């Protein structure tokens, strides 16, 4: 797998068993529960800014760190969304 920002859909299957990769699903909760990529974690975009559209950067570093930590995302994790 290449280490660039984007990957091809066909390469995603190779990522599913990699513990250093976390796939985030931004669908609605209903769609996520109906079906998602194996191992993907759900994250509502609204949870990042408490339902308000903020000015500038959407959330503080501490809030970002706490949310991503709960999802198993750390400095070494490659995120696919």
PyMOL CGO cylinders between C-alpha atoms (Angstrom):
from pymol import cmd
from pymol.cgo import CYLINDER

trace = [
    CYLINDER, 0.00, 0.00, 0.00, 1.25, 3.48, -0.84, 0.3, 1, 1, 1, 1, 1, 1,
    CYLINDER, 1.25, 3.48, -0.84, 1.79, 5.97, 1.97, 0.3, 1, 1, 1, 1, 1, 1,
    CYLINDER, 1.79, 5.97, 1.97, 0.19, 8.99, 0.27, 0.3, 1, 1, 1, 1, 1, 1,
    CYLINDER, 0.19, 8.99, 0.27, -2.86, 10.89, 1.41, 0.3, 1, 1, 1, 1, 1, 1,
    CYLINDER, -2.86, 10.89, 1.41, -5.30, 9.02, -0.84, 0.3, 1, 1, 1, 1, 1, 1,
    CYLINDER, -5.30, 9.02, -0.84, -5.67, 5.32, -1.51, 0.3, 1, 1, 1, 1, 1, 1,
    CYLINDER, -5.67, 5.32, -1.51, -7.61, 3.44, -4.16, 0.3, 1, 1, 1, 1, 1, 1,
    CYLINDER, -7.61, 3.44, -4.16, -10.79, 1.64, -3.15, 0.3, 1, 1, 1, 1, 1, 1,
    CYLINDER, -10.79, 1.64, -3.15, -9.23, -1.65, -4.24, 0.3, 1, 1, 1, 1, 1, 1,
    CYLINDER, -9.23, -1.65, -4.24, -6.37, -1.09, -1.74, 0.3, 1, 1, 1, 1, 1, 1,
    CYLINDER, -6.37, -1.09, -1.74, -8.72, -0.61, 1.21, 0.3, 1, 1, 1, 1, 1, 1,
    CYLINDER, -8.72, -0.61, 1.21, -9.13, -4.36, 1.73, 0.3, 1, 1, 1, 1, 1, 1,
    CYLINDER, -9.13, -4.36, 1.73, -5.40, -4.61, 2.50, 0.3, 1, 1, 1, 1, 1, 1,
    CYLINDER, -5.40, -4.61, 2.50, -5.87, -2.09, 5.33, 0.3, 1, 1, 1, 1, 1, 1,
    CYLINDER, -5.87, -2.09, 5.33, -8.59, -3.94, 7.22, 0.3, 1, 1, 1, 1, 1, 1,
    CYLINDER, -8.59, -3.94, 7.22, -6.23, -6.10, 9.27, 0.3, 1, 1, 1, 1, 1, 1,
    CYLINDER, -6.23, -6.10, 9.27, -3.59, -3.42, 9.90, 0.3, 1, 1, 1, 1, 1, 1,
    CYLINDER, -3.59, -3.42, 9.90, -3.71, -2.38, 13.57, 0.3, 1, 1, 1, 1, 1, 1,
    CYLINDER, -3.71, -2.38, 13.57, -2.03, 0.95, 12.77, 0.3, 1, 1, 1, 1, 1, 1,
    CYLINDER, -2.03, 0.95, 12.77, -4.91, 1.99, 10.51, 0.3, 1, 1, 1, 1, 1, 1,
    CYLINDER, -4.91, 1.99, 10.51, -8.31, 3.22, 11.68, 0.3, 1, 1, 1, 1, 1, 1,
    CYLINDER, -8.31, 3.22, 11.68, -11.20, 3.65, 9.27, 0.3, 1, 1, 1, 1, 1, 1,
    CYLINDER, -11.20, 3.65, 9.27, -13.73, 6.31, 10.28, 0.3, 1, 1, 1, 1, 1, 1,
    CYLINDER, -13.73, 6.31, 10.28, -17.30, 6.15, 9.00, 0.3, 1, 1, 1, 1, 1, 1,
    CYLINDER, -17.30, 6.15, 9.00, -19.06, 9.53, 8.81, 0.3, 1, 1, 1, 1, 1, 1,
    CYLINDER, -19.06, 9.53, 8.81, -22.45, 8.19, 7.63, 0.3, 1, 1, 1, 1, 1, 1,
    CYLINDER, -22.45, 8.19, 7.63, -25.60, 8.75, 9.63, 0.3, 1, 1, 1, 1, 1, 1,
    CYLINDER, -25.60, 8.75, 9.63, -25.88, 6.45, 12.67, 0.3, 1, 1, 1, 1, 1, 1,
    CYLINDER, -25.88, 6.45, 12.67, -28.74, 4.59, 11.00, 0.3, 1, 1, 1, 1, 1, 1,
    CYLINDER, -28.74, 4.59, 11.00, -26.69, 3.88, 7.88, 0.3, 1, 1, 1, 1, 1, 1,
    CYLINDER, -26.69, 3.88, 7.88, -23.65, 2.89, 9.96, 0.3, 1, 1, 1, 1, 1, 1,
    CYLINDER, -23.65, 2.89, 9.96, -25.72, 0.36, 11.93, 0.3, 1, 1, 1, 1, 1, 1,
    CYLINDER, -25.72, 0.36, 11.93, -27.21, -0.97, 8.70, 0.3, 1, 1, 1, 1, 1, 1,
    CYLINDER, -27.21, -0.97, 8.70, -23.76, -1.69, 7.29, 0.3, 1, 1, 1, 1, 1, 1,
    CYLINDER, -23.76, -1.69, 7.29, -20.21, -0.39, 7.19, 0.3, 1, 1, 1, 1, 1, 1,
    CYLINDER, -20.21, -0.39, 7.19, -16.67, -1.42, 6.28, 0.3, 1, 1, 1, 1, 1, 1,
    CYLINDER, -16.67, -1.42, 6.28, -15.47, -4.12, 8.70, 0.3, 1, 1, 1, 1, 1, 1,
    CYLINDER, -15.47, -4.12, 8.70, -13.57, -2.54, 11.58, 0.3, 1, 1, 1, 1, 1, 1,
    CYLINDER, -13.57, -2.54, 11.58, -14.71, 1.00, 10.78, 0.3, 1, 1, 1, 1, 1, 1,
    CYLINDER, -14.71, 1.00, 10.78, -15.63, 3.19, 13.74, 0.3, 1, 1, 1, 1, 1, 1,
    CYLINDER, -15.63, 3.19, 13.74, -18.50, 5.67, 13.65, 0.3, 1, 1, 1, 1, 1, 1,
    CYLINDER, -18.50, 5.67, 13.65, -17.87, 9.37, 14.16, 0.3, 1, 1, 1, 1, 1, 1,
    CYLINDER, -17.87, 9.37, 14.16, -20.54, 11.98, 13.78, 0.3, 1, 1, 1, 1, 1, 1,
    CYLINDER, -20.54, 11.98, 13.78, -19.16, 15.26, 12.39, 0.3, 1, 1, 1, 1, 1, 1,
    CYLINDER, -19.16, 15.26, 12.39, -21.52, 17.02, 14.79, 0.3, 1, 1, 1, 1, 1, 1,
    CYLINDER, -21.52, 17.02, 14.79, -19.74, 15.47, 17.77, 0.3, 1, 1, 1, 1, 1, 1,
    CYLINDER, -19.74, 15.47, 17.77, -16.65, 17.45, 16.85, 0.3, 1, 1, 1, 1, 1, 1,
    CYLINDER, -16.65, 17.45, 16.85, -18.39, 20.78, 17.40, 0.3, 1, 1, 1, 1, 1, 1,
    CYLINDER, -18.39, 20.78, 17.40, -21.38, 20.02, 19.64, 0.3, 1, 1, 1, 1, 1, 1,
    CYLINDER, -21.38, 20.02, 19.64, -23.93, 20.74, 16.91, 0.3, 1, 1, 1, 1, 1, 1,
    CYLINDER, -23.93, 20.74, 16.91, -22.67, 24.28, 16.28, 0.3, 1, 1, 1, 1, 1, 1,
    CYLINDER, -22.67, 24.28, 16.28, -20.75, 25.47, 13.26, 0.3, 1, 1, 1, 1, 1, 1,
    CYLINDER, -20.75, 25.47, 13.26, -17.74, 27.19, 14.84, 0.3, 1, 1, 1, 1, 1, 1,
    CYLINDER, -17.74, 27.19, 14.84, -15.64, 29.99, 13.42, 0.3, 1, 1, 1, 1, 1, 1,
    CYLINDER, -15.64, 29.99, 13.42, -12.23, 28.85, 12.26, 0.3, 1, 1, 1, 1, 1, 1,
    CYLINDER, -12.23, 28.85, 12.26, -10.83, 25.56, 13.47, 0.3, 1, 1, 1, 1, 1, 1,
    CYLINDER, -10.83, 25.56, 13.47, -13.71, 23.28, 14.47, 0.3, 1, 1, 1, 1, 1, 1,
    CYLINDER, -13.71, 23.28, 14.47, -12.42, 22.02, 17.81, 0.3, 1, 1, 1, 1, 1, 1,
    CYLINDER, -12.42, 22.02, 17.81, -9.66, 22.41, 20.34, 0.3, 1, 1, 1, 1, 1, 1,
    CYLINDER, -9.66, 22.41, 20.34, -6.61, 20.17, 20.38, 0.3, 1, 1, 1, 1, 1, 1,
    CYLINDER, -6.61, 20.17, 20.38, -7.63, 18.69, 23.73, 0.3, 1, 1, 1, 1, 1, 1,
    CYLINDER, -7.63, 18.69, 23.73, -11.14, 17.83, 22.50, 0.3, 1, 1, 1, 1, 1, 1,
    CYLINDER, -11.14, 17.83, 22.50, -9.71, 16.37, 19.29, 0.3, 1, 1, 1, 1, 1, 1,
    CYLINDER, -9.71, 16.37, 19.29, -7.23, 14.26, 21.26, 0.3, 1, 1, 1, 1, 1, 1,
    CYLINDER, -7.23, 14.26, 21.26, -9.96, 12.95, 23.60, 0.3, 1, 1, 1, 1, 1, 1,
    CYLINDER, -9.96, 12.95, 23.60, -12.38, 12.04, 20.80, 0.3, 1, 1, 1, 1, 1, 1,
    CYLINDER, -12.38, 12.04, 20.80, -9.76, 10.35, 18.65, 0.3, 1, 1, 1, 1, 1, 1,
    CYLINDER, -9.76, 10.35, 18.65, -8.29, 8.50, 21.61, 0.3, 1, 1, 1, 1, 1, 1,
    CYLINDER, -8.29, 8.50, 21.61, -11.72, 7.00, 22.34, 0.3, 1, 1, 1, 1, 1, 1,
    CYLINDER, -11.72, 7.00, 22.34, -11.77, 5.77, 18.73, 0.3, 1, 1, 1, 1, 1, 1,
    CYLINDER, -11.77, 5.77, 18.73, -8.35, 4.14, 19.07, 0.3, 1, 1, 1, 1, 1, 1,
    CYLINDER, -8.35, 4.14, 19.07, -6.55, 6.85, 17.10, 0.3, 1, 1, 1, 1, 1, 1,
    CYLINDER, -6.55, 6.85, 17.10, -3.12, 7.91, 18.28, 0.3, 1, 1, 1, 1, 1, 1,
    CYLINDER, -3.12, 7.91, 18.28, -0.06, 9.69, 16.84, 0.3, 1, 1, 1, 1, 1, 1,
    CYLINDER, -0.06, 9.69, 16.84, 1.05, 6.56, 15.00, 0.3, 1, 1, 1, 1, 1, 1,
    CYLINDER, 1.05, 6.56, 15.00, -2.37, 5.74, 13.55, 0.3, 1, 1, 1, 1, 1, 1,
    CYLINDER, -2.37, 5.74, 13.55, -3.11, 6.28, 9.87, 0.3, 1, 1, 1, 1, 1, 1,
    CYLINDER, -3.11, 6.28, 9.87, -6.71, 7.42, 9.48, 0.3, 1, 1, 1, 1, 1, 1,
    CYLINDER, -6.71, 7.42, 9.48, -8.95, 6.64, 6.51, 0.3, 1, 1, 1, 1, 1, 1,
    CYLINDER, -8.95, 6.64, 6.51, -12.26, 8.47, 6.37, 0.3, 1, 1, 1, 1, 1, 1,
]
cmd.load_cgo(trace, "trace")
